[in-house]
Amino acid sequence: MRLVTLNLLLTELVLTLELTPQAIANIPLYRRLVAEPDLPSSVRDVGSLQEPNLEYLRILSPDLILAADWQAATQANLSLAGPVQTFPTFPGRTPAIEHATAILLAIAELVGRESLAHGVAEACGEVLRETRARLAAFSLPPIYVCRFMEDGRHMALFGGRGLVGDVLFRTGLVNAWQGSVNGSGVTSSPLRRLADVPEAAIVHFDRGTETERAMQRLSDNPVWTALPAVRAGRVVRLPVVYPNGGLRTAMRFAALLGDRLSELAPNDG
């Protein structure tokens, strides 16, 4: 089946089902933010997530185009290139892993990979349970999970039951951020919010140059240098994780937490 995916989550899920899409939207963004499963070099790029190249799509003539519901405004034009199936890619009030599993199973039914999809869901649950048991050996503090903005004064803060918050919940960790978040489980926040729970640790995602610039500015920011977590060395930098990802992203994030959070309690266990 010639599949085209126009959303990062849907691309991840198709690859998780061991299918190689004919084309996807924004290959560089997938490789930078999602990365796993690996995207084969044969896959073609149909342009941006917001405005895929409709002319190129017509040339490709896919058997099925998978798109996010927020891309539905262009669905009439997309249907000129092939059949379109849309999915609600933001979890909203549904826990993100449950939401992503439902989409994975729906895609699997479309392409005849139901058995594989159920196997992936079981494997994800096992990784989360193993990580929970592993982390239970340590006396870990509450965890802030964030991504710093380049200005060194603001951040994206993750909470609720979005993918990041859901993995924290399922691995037995306490999310230090209990405030409101959007449908993806994230909110924009000033740096000073990290002082609200003084005993917390800080986990932040490394987005390369953007993060390097942020860290340079943070080093000169008295709010940052005065944070108890910073003064006590309770800061962990992780490879970037796509916060709207699927089950493979959840498993990778859980594994990263299991590998790195023991640094916060080196004398325990």
N, C-alpha and C positions, 0 to 999 in steps of 0.2 A: 504494500500500500504506500502510495506517495503522500506523505504527511508533511504539512507545514504548520509550525507553531509560532504564534505571535506574542508570546508571553514567557517570561523567564521561568516561572513555576511550571507551566505546561511543558516547556522544553525539558526541564529536569525530570518531570514525571514520565514523559515519552522515552527518554534515555534510560530511566530506571526500569522500564519495561523491555529493555534491550532491543529497542527499535531505533533505527537511524533515520531521522527526519530528512526529507528532501531539502528543506530550507527552514531557517528560523529568522526571527527578527533580532537584529543587533548582536551578532556573534561576539564582538569585542566585550560587550557588557556581560554576556553570559560567562565568558572565560574569566573575566575579572571578578565578578561578584559570586557566581555559583561554582563554576570550575568542575565540580563532580556531580554526576558522571561526566567523564571526558567527552568532548564533542569531536566526532571524527572530522578529518580535514575535507571530506567529500561534501559536507553540508554547505549549502549556499546561504548567502545573506540577502534578505529581502528588505533591508533598511531598518528604520527606527520602529520602536514599539508604537509610537503615536501615529506615524504615517508610513506604513509599509508601502513598498513600491507595487502599486496595483498592476501596472503594465507588466512588470517582471513576473508577478504572480500568475497572470493570464498565460504568459509564455510557459511557465512551469506546469500549468494545468494539474494541480494536485487533486488527489482523490478526496482529501479531507483537510480542511483548515481548522485548527484549534485556536480559539481566541478567548481573551478575557471578556467578562461581561461589560467592563468599562470601555472596551473597544467596539461595542455593539453599534455605536453611532455610524461606524463605517461598514457595518455588516452588509448593507444593501450593495455597496460597491464590491466588497469582498466576494459576495456570492457570484459575481460575474466570472471569478477565477476558479470557483469550485464550491462544493458543499461546505458550509460553515457550522461548527459546533462551538457554542460559547459556554464558559464556566465562570461562576463567581469566585474569583481568585483571592479576594480578601476575606479572611475568616469571620470578621465581625465579632459576634458574641460566642461563636462556636470555638472551642479549643482548636488551635491551629493544626495539631497533628491529626485530630479527628477529621477536620475539614480537608486536609491534604489527602488523607486516606480515602475519603469519599470520592474525591476527584480522580485519584489513581484508579480506583475500582471502576469508575464510570468510563474512563478512557480504556481500561483493560477490556471492558465489555464491548466497546466499539471495535477493538482490534483483535479480539480473541486471545487475550493474555490474562484471563482471570486467575488461573492457578499461580502464575508468577506474581501477580499483584498481591494475592493473599500471602504468599511467601515473604514478600518484601515487608508487608505490614507486620507479620510475625517477627521477622528479623529486627525491625525497628523497635518493637516492644521489648525484645530480649536485650538489645543494646541499652535501652533506657533502664531496664531493671538491673542489669549488671553494673551500670554506672552508679545507680542509686546505692547498691550494696557496697560498691567500692568507696564511695564518698562517705558512707555512714561510719566508716572507721575513723573519721577525723571530726574534730570539733570545729566546724567551719562557721564563720560569721555570716550575717546576711550579705548578699551580693548585689551591688549595683552593676548593671550591664549597660554600656553606653558606647557611643561613637562620637569622638570630639570633632567639633567644627574647627576650621582653619583659624578662626579669629581668636581661639584660645579662651573664649568666654562663654560659649554655648556648646550644647551637645544634643545628640539624639539619645533619649533614654528609653529603655525597653521594659515593658511591664505587661500586666494583664495576662491573657492566655494567647497572645500572638506567639509565633514560633519560638522566639527566644524565651519568653516568659513561660510557655508551656513546657519547654525542655527543663527549665529550672524547677518547675513544679513537679514534673514526673521523675526527676532525679533527686528529689528530697531537699533541694536547696531553698533557702528563703530569699525571695526577691526584696531587696531593700526599698525599691520603688513601688509603693502601693497607690500612687496617684492615678489619675485618668490617663488613658492612651487612646489613640485612634483605632480604626478598624484593623490596622496591621499590627497593633500592639506597641506603638511607639509614640513618643511625644517630644517636642522640642522644648528644651529646658535650659535655664541659666546654670552655670557651673556651681553656684552656691547651693543648689539642691543636694549635692553630694555630702554636705555637712549635716543634713537632717538626721541621719543615722550614724553617729560618730564611730560606732564599733564596726561598721560595714567595711567590706573590701570592695575594690573597684576592678571590674573586668572591662577592658575596652578593645574594640576591633581595630586592627591595623589595615588601613586603606592606602598604604604606601606614602606617596609624596604628601597627600592631604594630611595624613596623621603626623608625618615628620614636622610639617609646618605648625600643626596644632601643638605638638609637644614642645617645640621651641618657644612658642608664645606662652604656654602654660608654665614653663620654667621661670618666667619673669612675672607670673601672675600671683600676687600674695594670697588670693583666695585659694589657689591650688596648693601652694607650698605650705599653707597652714592646715590643710585637711588632715585629720588624724590618720586616715588610710595612707596618705602620701608619706607622712612623717614616720609611720611604722612600717613602711614597705609593703603594704597590703594592696599592691597594684599589679595586675596581671594583663599582659598584652597578648591577644590572641589573633591568629590569622582571620581575615574577614570572613564572616558568615552571612549569607543572604537572609535577611530577616523575614522574607516572604517565601522562603523555600519550602521544599517538600520533605519526604521521609529520608532521603539520602542526606539532605542538609541537616535534619534533626539528628541523625546518627553521627554525623561528623562533628557537630557541635557538642553532643554529649561526650564523645570520645575525647575532644579537646578539654572539656571541663574535667573529665576523669584524670587526664594526664597532668593537668597543670594546677588544679586547685589544691593538691596536696602540699604545694609550696607555701600555702597560707597557714598550714598547721604542721610544720616539719617535725615537731616533737611528739605528735599524737600517733596513736595506732600501734 
